[in-house]
Amino acid sequence: MDGPVIAVDRFTKYYGKTRGAEDVTFQVRPGEVFGFLGPNGAGKTTTIRGLLGLLRPTAGSIRIFNRAVSAASTDVRRRCGYLPGDFAGYAHLSAAEFIRFAARMRGADPTLPPSLLERLDLDAHTLSRRIKHLSHGTRQKIGIVQALFHRPDLLILDEPTTGLDPLMQETFYGLLAEARERGATVFFSSHILSEVEKTCDRVCIIREGHVVALEALEALRRRRFRRLTVRLREPVDALTLPGARRTGGVGLEHHFVVEGDVEPLLAHLARLPVADVALPEPGLEEVFMAYYRSDATE
Amino acid sequence: MQPSSLAYPVLVLRQHVFFTAFSFVIVGAIQYALVTLSNQVDTRSVFGALLEQLPPGFQTMVSETFLTRMTVGGAAAFGFNHPLVMALLVINAVAIPARHISGEIENGAMEWLLALPVRRGRLMVSLWVSASLVSLVTIIGAWAGSFTALAVTGNLDAALARGMIQVGANLWLLVVLVMSYTMVIASFSRPGAPSGLVAASVTMVFYFLYVLRPVWNAIAFLEPVNIFTYYQPQKIVFGERSFALNAAVLVALIGLCMLVAIRRFARRDIPG
């Protein structure tokens, strides 16, 4: 399709006087895996509920597949697969009954998808058990099945790997990659940075209801807040570096946080009696934490 | 393939099948026992002796609503007003909407459900139909018990049969009204709010005001707004009250409640 699959424009949601999300703006392109990062209470789930028409925005708009989203947008939701953050299902149904129920409600074929079940290690015994008797991880797998089995054009997943063991997480990443290969768009929220690094093309970071960063993963990683360690051969009075802020050090070793382009900094370092320089590639964790601190460079 | 319009009602009905079957059996048994007992025992003299022990106000109330109509037909109609029968029906009428609206909003199932290609109004109507069917099954139990006993005791005639069908239908409409205003309360409630308890309390207030009315004239002005005014089974059986009037009032109130509930539910935030 032309244009973005998801277009969120200044989405704002207040619950009375409490802010859920404010001025949230981003777009998700077709075929993209889009990560939505933020700690608890940042506004991730509020935004996701807005995407599904579960909440009426206080201000702003949301369009999916170029249609305005509201509670009545059944044609939009027909093309979506959704996994809620705290997936519960219907406790009194067996896992198999629940999947069939989801299929019927969607107008999809209620035949259980054997390959998907096999990959998620859901055998006949597990499927025959009532959802209330399943472990959190197994329930989450059932949630993944109901979100994926009808091959939706858009997957909206709220912290999908919660409760999955590492092996199952890898299987899940594989399923996401396959969905993407067949052209599906994936929007998923997470606070697990390693999975975002593995799977996402672009990331939106939300903090206290506001978008604080929206860019490609690589750009985000490269962008700012790199930690620099300089070890000098001899002391230098009042060492300062362009574009860097000293955060500490002992003796001849000095620690900085560098923001932006490092070229002027390296040129400046070349004129100093430098014994060693370490400027490691920042982990997403580091980038993430920088965005989340009120004073990001501290 | 189109989404199945039966999937959700079937889900709701399955969840309540045991309580529905239990209600069917208990209500049917009560009706059968009451009709057979009234046919075998001279209830008029037994209850007349008991009545003399009561204060004058209660004598008026009991004789008006109970004793003067303690014929076999009157007993059958009284069964439809028995506190246990009313309790079973009201529990279902209150519990089903409260559980499927407030309960599912609270436990997250509603969020998942409304993320499916489902219209909220349609979901509410499906829930209403399912809960109405559950109540209807209990009423059918009462009819089955009454008609069987009346036939066995040789008291069944066309007029009584017509009266019993009207009483059952009247009771069903009353219960559906309770269910409908529970849906209104649930659709306005915040997650975790005890909407079932609120609806049950409202129903209890209506019931006590109705029971106290004959001995407390000060509350006579509340009679037209009390839902139990539009359900008086013995008066229907004895042709003292119009079933059509009762049904018209109850149907109008049900329609109003459903309009409010659907409109509110369609506009509310989930979970809210």
Interface residues (C-beta under 8 A of the other chain):
Chain A: Y15 R49 L52 G53 L54 L55 R56 A71 A72 T74 D75 R77 R78 C80 Y82 P84 D86 F87 A88 G89 Y90 H92 L93 F101 A102 R104 M105 R106 G107 A108 D109 I156
Chain B: M1 Q2 P3 S4 L6 A7 Y8 L11 R14 Q15 N107 G108 A109 E111 W112 L113 L114 A115 L116 P117 V118 R119 R120 A266 R267 D269 I270
